[in-house]
Amino acid sequence: MPDLWHHRLGHLGIDATRAVLTKDYATGVDWTGPLSISKHCVSCLIGKHPQIPYSNNCHHASEVCELLHMDSCGPFLVLTPHKKLSFWALLDNKSNYVHVELLVTKSDVFPAYRKVEASWEAKSSNCVVAIRMDGTKELCRGRLEAHLHSRGIAMQVTAPYAHSQNGKIKCFIRTLEDGFQTLLADSGISMSFWGDAVLTIAYIQNRVPTSVLPMNMTPFEVMEHSKPDLSHLWVWGCQCFVAIPPELHDKGGPRCFKAIFVGYEENRLGWHVQDLNGKYHFSQDVIFNELVPGRLSPSHSSTMSSTSLPSSSSLPTPPSPAPHPPRALVHTAKGQAFTDTIQVHDECNAACRQNSIHPQQSLSAISDFISFFATDELLSDELVDDLDSLEHDAFSSFCLLTSVDCFHFH
């Protein structure tokens, strides 16, 4: 009986069903006795089964490279100036230090990983023990899988659609996405600079505090064993002036050129800039105007903003096939006879038009009309006694319908 009320109440929850039956919420329900409702209603399992919460074992790596988190993001709708489609991120669980690499194709993950693996192992004097990733092919198949197995690195592949099992890197990629969108909005430059903005956000995140580390500690310090220097940071996307080396500028020519500040680079002193024609440069001799946002030249700006994935409308159309040469028509005997009859008929019509005779007054038109008239009379229920009188009646009807004087034909 309680199960029946569970069905009557639209598969209400167990606690709510018990409250309706035992408390004073409504009239018409008077329940006495024990109340036991089945906890395994099949319909409720099918229609309302929630996702099981993920267990958090609160395990954190005790050493750098003990556990790494790996994931990729993209492809984006707009290409970077270097034709990059997506980015790949590798995050250390202990230090929260991240490396981001822009990718043309997702198959470029393997060489990018090998470069970072060698660098981090050299800095920490530790070997990579385990890597947590999702089940995408570019991460857990092919050359990268063979390399990890050959080194004895454990691959912790998450269950399908269980993104929270690798939630640390998912949250960090969300931080990168939010960060580069903010930089683009603040600078006002085109979406094609998203790659430079992502690299800049990752560079800054390695040098600022994070909640997973103790106070006065940054990911950079854990990885590099020294405090980060922030004196070289400038407003991203601002206007800047880059000095031209004496070996390159002409006599009497300008000593610098205007550009846009677009980012930093690890282990190098200087800044990445892009001149107003879209060409990238790396220089240490740069003067920044942080209060003025950088702008490309109008012609190049429109080109950069329109650089996107090729669509069906922008793909080259294949050339149309050459027309076939006309073929000579060879008539059969019946076809030739039909063509000759049509030609004779056309000549007769042309002659009638030259004699100022209306087509309805031609002999062929009169004969056709009389034939159809006679056929109609023969198919009727009335008996026909005289065909001559029938022809006379048909001729009179033709003259009446065509407004032709009967004496014209006598």
C-alpha positions as CSV (number, residue, x, y, z in Angstrom):
1,M,0.0,0.0,0.0
2,P,2.8,2.6,0.7
3,D,4.3,1.7,-2.7
4,L,0.9,2.3,-4.3
5,W,0.8,5.8,-2.8
6,H,4.4,6.3,-4.1
7,H,3.1,5.7,-7.6
8,R,-0.1,7.8,-7.0
9,L,2.1,10.7,-5.9
10,G,4.1,10.7,-9.2
11,H,7.0,8.7,-7.7
12,L,7.6,11.2,-5.0
13,G,10.7,10.8,-2.9
14,I,10.6,8.4,0.0
15,D,10.8,11.0,2.8
16,A,8.1,13.2,1.1
17,T,5.8,10.2,0.5
18,R,6.1,9.2,4.2
19,A,5.4,12.8,5.3
20,V,2.2,13.0,3.1
21,L,0.9,9.7,4.5
22,T,1.7,10.3,8.2
23,K,1.4,14.0,8.7
24,D,-1.4,16.6,8.3
25,Y,-0.5,17.9,4.9
26,A,-3.7,16.9,3.1
27,T,-7.1,15.3,3.6
28,G,-8.3,12.1,2.0
29,V,-5.3,10.1,3.3
30,D,-5.6,8.2,6.5
31,W,-2.7,5.9,7.0
32,T,-2.2,3.8,10.1
33,G,0.3,1.0,10.7
34,P,3.9,0.4,9.6
35,L,5.2,2.3,6.7
36,S,7.8,0.6,4.5
37,I,8.5,1.9,1.0
38,S,10.8,0.0,-1.4
39,K,14.1,1.8,-1.9
40,H,14.6,0.3,-5.3
41,C,11.8,1.6,-7.6
42,V,12.9,0.7,-11.1
43,S,11.1,3.6,-12.7
44,C,12.8,6.0,-10.3
45,L,16.2,4.5,-11.1
46,I,15.6,5.0,-14.8
47,G,14.1,8.4,-14.6
48,K,15.8,10.1,-11.7
49,H,19.1,8.3,-11.0
50,P,21.8,11.0,-10.2
51,Q,25.4,10.7,-11.0
52,I,27.4,9.2,-8.1
53,P,29.6,11.8,-6.4
54,Y,33.3,11.4,-7.0
55,S,35.3,10.2,-4.0
56,N,38.1,12.6,-3.0
57,N,40.9,10.7,-1.4
58,C,42.8,14.0,-0.7
59,H,46.0,12.5,-2.1
60,H,48.5,15.1,-3.1
61,A,51.9,14.4,-4.6
62,S,54.8,14.8,-2.2
63,E,57.4,15.4,-4.9
64,V,57.6,17.3,-8.2
65,C,56.9,14.9,-11.1
66,E,55.2,12.3,-8.9
67,L,51.9,13.0,-10.5
68,L,51.2,15.0,-13.6
69,H,47.8,16.1,-15.1
70,M,47.4,16.3,-18.9
71,D,44.7,17.7,-21.1
72,S,44.1,19.6,-24.3
73,C,41.6,22.3,-25.4
74,G,40.3,23.1,-28.8
75,P,40.1,23.4,-31.7
76,F,39.2,27.1,-31.7
77,L,37.2,28.7,-34.5
78,V,39.9,31.3,-35.2
79,L,43.5,30.4,-36.1
80,T,46.4,32.2,-34.6
81,P,48.9,34.0,-36.9
82,H,51.0,30.8,-36.7
83,K,48.0,28.6,-37.8
84,K,47.6,27.1,-34.3
85,L,44.2,25.4,-33.6
86,S,44.3,24.3,-30.0
87,F,46.5,24.2,-26.9
88,W,47.8,21.4,-24.6
89,A,48.5,21.8,-20.9
90,L,50.6,19.7,-18.5
91,L,50.2,20.5,-14.8
92,D,52.4,19.2,-11.9
93,N,50.3,18.1,-8.9
94,K,52.9,19.1,-6.3
95,S,53.9,22.6,-7.4
96,N,50.9,23.5,-9.5
97,Y,53.4,24.6,-12.2
98,V,51.9,24.4,-15.7
99,H,53.3,24.3,-19.2
100,V,51.2,25.2,-22.2
101,E,51.9,24.4,-25.8
102,L,50.0,25.7,-28.9
103,L,49.2,22.9,-31.4
104,V,48.7,22.9,-35.1
105,T,47.3,19.3,-34.8
106,K,46.7,17.3,-31.7
107,S,49.2,14.8,-32.9
108,D,51.9,17.4,-31.9
109,V,51.3,16.4,-28.2
110,F,54.0,13.8,-28.2
111,P,57.1,16.0,-29.1
112,A,55.7,18.7,-26.7
113,Y,55.5,16.3,-23.8
114,R,59.0,14.9,-24.3
115,K,60.4,18.4,-24.2
116,V,58.6,19.2,-20.9
117,E,59.4,15.8,-19.4
118,A,63.1,16.2,-19.9
119,S,63.1,19.8,-18.5
120,W,61.1,19.1,-15.4
121,E,63.0,15.9,-14.5
122,A,66.3,17.9,-14.9
123,K,65.1,20.7,-12.6
124,S,63.6,18.4,-9.9
125,S,66.0,15.5,-10.1
126,N,62.9,13.3,-10.0
127,C,61.4,11.0,-12.6
128,V,57.8,11.1,-13.8
129,V,55.9,8.5,-11.9
130,A,52.3,8.8,-13.1
131,I,50.2,10.9,-15.5
132,R,46.4,11.4,-15.2
133,M,44.5,12.0,-18.5
134,D,41.3,11.4,-20.2
135,G,40.8,8.7,-22.9
136,T,41.4,10.8,-26.0
137,K,43.5,9.2,-28.6
138,E,46.1,11.9,-28.9
139,L,46.9,11.5,-25.2
140,C,46.7,7.8,-24.5
141,R,47.4,6.2,-27.9
142,G,50.1,6.1,-30.4
143,R,53.7,7.3,-29.8
144,L,52.9,8.9,-26.5
145,E,51.5,5.6,-25.1
146,A,54.5,3.6,-26.3
147,H,56.9,6.2,-24.7
148,L,55.1,6.1,-21.3
149,H,55.1,2.3,-21.3
150,S,58.8,2.1,-22.2
151,R,59.6,4.4,-19.2
152,G,57.3,2.6,-16.8
153,I,55.1,5.7,-16.3
154,A,51.7,4.8,-15.0
155,M,48.8,6.1,-17.2
156,Q,45.8,7.0,-15.0
157,V,43.1,7.2,-17.7
158,T,39.8,8.5,-16.4
159,A,36.4,6.8,-17.0
160,P,34.4,8.1,-20.0
161,Y,32.7,11.4,-19.3
162,A,34.0,11.4,-15.7
163,H,35.7,14.7,-16.0
164,S,35.9,15.3,-12.3
165,Q,38.4,12.4,-12.0
166,N,40.9,14.8,-13.6
167,G,39.3,17.9,-12.2
168,K,42.6,19.6,-11.3
169,I,43.6,20.2,-14.9
170,K,40.0,20.8,-16.0
171,C,39.8,23.7,-13.5
172,F,43.1,25.1,-14.6
173,I,42.1,25.0,-18.3
174,R,39.0,26.9,-17.3
175,T,41.3,29.5,-15.7
176,L,43.3,29.7,-18.9
177,E,40.2,30.2,-21.0
178,D,38.7,32.8,-18.7
179,G,42.1,34.6,-18.5
180,F,42.7,34.9,-22.3
181,Q,39.2,36.1,-22.9
182,T,39.7,38.8,-20.3
183,L,43.0,39.9,-21.9
184,L,41.4,40.1,-25.3
185,A,38.5,42.1,-24.0
186,D,40.8,44.5,-22.1
187,S,43.2,45.1,-25.0
188,G,40.5,45.2,-27.7
189,I,42.6,43.3,-30.3
190,S,41.2,40.5,-32.5
191,M,40.5,37.0,-31.5
192,S,43.4,35.7,-33.6
193,F,45.7,36.6,-30.6
194,W,44.1,34.0,-28.3
195,G,47.2,31.8,-28.5
196,D,49.5,34.6,-27.2
197,A,47.0,35.4,-24.5
198,V,46.9,31.8,-23.3
199,L,50.6,31.6,-23.1
200,T,50.7,34.9,-21.2
201,I,48.1,33.7,-18.6
202,A,50.1,30.4,-18.1
203,Y,53.3,32.4,-17.6
204,I,51.7,34.7,-15.0
205,Q,49.9,31.8,-13.2
206,N,53.3,30.2,-12.5
207,R,54.4,33.3,-10.7
208,V,51.4,34.2,-8.5
209,P,50.1,32.7,-5.3
210,T,47.8,29.6,-5.4
211,S,45.6,28.1,-2.7
212,V,47.3,24.6,-3.0
213,L,50.7,25.9,-1.8
214,P,51.7,27.4,1.5
215,M,51.8,31.1,2.1
216,N,54.6,33.1,0.4
217,M,55.1,30.2,-2.0
218,T,54.5,30.2,-5.8
219,P,54.6,27.4,-8.4
220,F,57.7,29.0,-9.9
221,E,59.6,28.8,-6.6
222,V,58.7,25.2,-6.1
223,M,59.9,24.3,-9.5
224,E,62.9,26.7,-9.9
225,H,63.9,27.0,-6.2
226,S,64.0,30.8,-6.4
227,K,61.5,33.7,-6.0
228,P,60.0,34.9,-9.3
229,D,61.0,38.4,-10.6
230,L,57.9,40.4,-11.7
231,S,59.7,43.6,-12.7
232,H,59.5,42.7,-16.4
233,L,55.7,42.4,-16.5
234,W,53.7,44.9,-18.6
235,V,50.1,45.3,-19.7
236,W,49.4,42.7,-22.3
237,G,48.3,44.1,-25.7
238,C,49.6,47.6,-25.1
239,Q,51.4,49.8,-27.6
240,C,55.2,49.5,-27.6
241,F,58.2,50.8,-29.5
242,V,61.0,48.4,-30.5
243,A,64.5,49.6,-31.2
244,I,66.0,48.7,-34.5
245,P,69.5,47.4,-34.2
246,P,72.2,49.6,-35.8
247,E,73.0,46.7,-38.2
248,L,69.5,46.8,-39.6
249,H,68.3,50.4,-39.8
250,D,69.2,52.7,-42.7
251,K,71.2,55.9,-42.5
252,G,68.8,58.7,-41.5
253,G,66.0,56.2,-41.0
254,P,63.9,55.6,-37.9
255,R,65.5,54.1,-34.9
256,C,62.4,52.1,-33.7
257,F,59.1,50.8,-34.9
258,K,55.7,50.7,-33.4
259,A,54.4,47.3,-32.3
260,I,52.0,45.4,-30.0
261,F,53.2,43.6,-26.9
262,V,52.0,40.0,-27.1
263,G,53.9,37.9,-24.5
264,Y,56.9,36.5,-22.7
265,E,59.1,33.5,-23.1
266,E,60.6,31.2,-20.4
267,N,64.4,31.3,-19.9
268,R,64.9,34.4,-22.1
269,L,65.3,38.1,-21.3
270,G,63.0,40.1,-23.6
271,W,59.4,40.3,-24.9
272,H,57.5,39.0,-27.9
273,V,56.0,41.8,-30.0
274,Q,54.1,42.0,-33.3
275,D,54.7,44.9,-35.6
276,L,51.8,46.6,-37.4
277,N,52.2,44.4,-40.4
278,G,51.7,41.2,-38.4
279,K,55.3,40.0,-38.2
280,Y,56.6,38.7,-34.8
281,H,59.8,39.8,-33.2
282,F,61.6,39.1,-29.9
283,S,63.5,42.0,-28.4
284,Q,65.0,43.2,-25.1
285,D,65.1,46.9,-26.2
286,V,61.4,47.8,-25.9
287,I,59.7,50.9,-24.6
288,F,56.1,50.3,-23.4
289,N,53.2,52.7,-23.5
290,E,50.8,50.8,-21.2
291,L,48.0,53.4,-21.3
292,V,47.5,53.0,-25.0
293,P,46.3,49.7,-26.5
294,G,48.1,48.4,-29.5
295,R,46.5,48.3,-32.9
296,L,47.4,46.7,-36.2
297,S,47.3,48.5,-39.5
298,P,43.7,48.6,-40.9
299,S,44.5,46.4,-43.9
300,H,46.3,43.7,-41.8
301,S,43.8,43.9,-39.0
302,S,40.9,42.9,-41.3
303,T,43.0,40.0,-42.6
304,M,43.9,38.8,-39.1
305,S,40.3,39.0,-37.8
306,S,39.0,37.0,-40.8
307,T,41.6,34.2,-40.4
308,S,39.6,31.2,-39.4
309,L,39.0,27.6,-40.2
310,P,38.2,27.1,-43.8
311,S,34.5,26.8,-44.4
312,S,32.6,25.3,-47.3
313,S,32.1,28.7,-48.8
314,S,35.8,29.6,-48.7
315,L,37.1,26.3,-50.2
316,P,38.1,26.5,-53.9
317,T,35.5,25.3,-56.2
318,P,36.5,22.6,-58.6
319,P,36.7,23.6,-62.3
320,S,33.6,22.8,-64.3
321,P,34.0,20.0,-66.8
322,A,34.5,21.0,-70.4
323,P,31.4,20.7,-72.5
324,H,31.1,17.7,-74.8
325,P,31.3,18.3,-78.5
326,P,27.9,18.2,-80.3
327,R,27.1,14.8,-81.8
328,A,25.7,14.4,-85.3
329,L,22.0,13.2,-85.3
330,V,21.4,10.1,-87.3
331,H,17.7,9.5,-87.9
332,T,16.1,6.1,-88.3
333,A,13.7,5.5,-91.2
334,K,10.6,6.2,-89.1
335,G,12.3,9.2,-87.5
336,Q,13.2,10.7,-90.8
337,A,9.7,10.2,-92.1
338,F,8.3,12.0,-89.0
339,T,10.8,14.9,-89.5
340,D,9.8,15.2,-93.2
341,T,6.1,15.4,-92.2
342,I,6.7,18.1,-89.7
343,Q,8.7,20.1,-92.2
344,V,5.9,19.8,-94.8
345,H,3.4,20.9,-92.2
346,D,5.5,23.9,-91.3
347,E,5.9,24.9,-94.9
348,C,2.1,24.8,-95.4
349,N,1.5,27.0,-92.4
350,A,4.1,29.4,-93.7
351,A,2.4,29.6,-97.0
352,C,-1.0,30.2,-95.4
353,R,0.5,33.1,-93.4
354,Q,1.9,34.6,-96.6
355,N,-1.6,34.4,-98.2
356,S,-3.1,36.3,-95.2
357,I,-5.3,33.3,-94.4
358,H,-5.9,32.7,-90.7
359,P,-4.8,29.2,-89.5
360,Q,-8.4,28.5,-88.4
361,Q,-9.5,29.0,-92.0
362,S,-7.1,26.5,-93.5
363,L,-8.3,23.3,-95.1
364,S,-6.6,21.1,-92.5
365,A,-8.2,23.0,-89.6
366,I,-11.7,22.7,-91.1
367,S,-11.2,19.0,-91.8
368,D,-10.0,18.4,-88.2
369,F,-12.9,20.2,-86.8
370,I,-15.5,18.3,-88.9
371,S,-13.8,15.0,-88.0
372,F,-14.0,15.7,-84.3
373,F,-17.6,17.0,-84.7
374,A,-18.7,13.9,-86.5
375,T,-17.0,11.6,-84.0
376,D,-18.7,13.4,-81.2
377,E,-22.1,12.9,-82.9
378,L,-21.5,9.3,-83.6
379,L,-20.7,8.6,-80.0
380,S,-23.9,10.3,-78.8
381,D,-27.1,8.4,-78.0
382,E,-29.0,10.0,-80.9
383,L,-29.1,8.1,-84.3
384,V,-27.6,9.7,-87.4
385,D,-29.5,9.1,-90.6
386,D,-27.5,11.2,-93.1
387,L,-23.8,11.8,-93.0
388,D,-24.1,14.6,-95.6
389,S,-26.4,16.6,-93.3
390,L,-24.0,15.9,-90.4
391,E,-21.1,17.4,-92.5
392,H,-23.3,20.5,-93.3
393,D,-24.1,20.9,-89.6
394,A,-20.5,20.6,-88.6
395,F,-19.5,23.2,-91.3
396,S,-22.1,25.6,-90.0
397,S,-20.9,25.2,-86.4
398,F,-17.3,25.8,-87.4
399,C,-18.3,29.1,-89.1
400,L,-20.3,30.1,-86.0
401,L,-17.4,29.4,-83.6
402,T,-14.7,31.1,-85.8
403,S,-16.9,34.1,-86.8
404,V,-16.2,33.3,-90.5
405,D,-18.8,34.1,-93.2
406,C,-20.1,30.9,-94.7
407,F,-20.3,32.3,-98.3
408,H,-16.5,32.8,-98.1
409,F,-16.0,29.0,-98.5
410,H,-18.8,28.4,-101.1
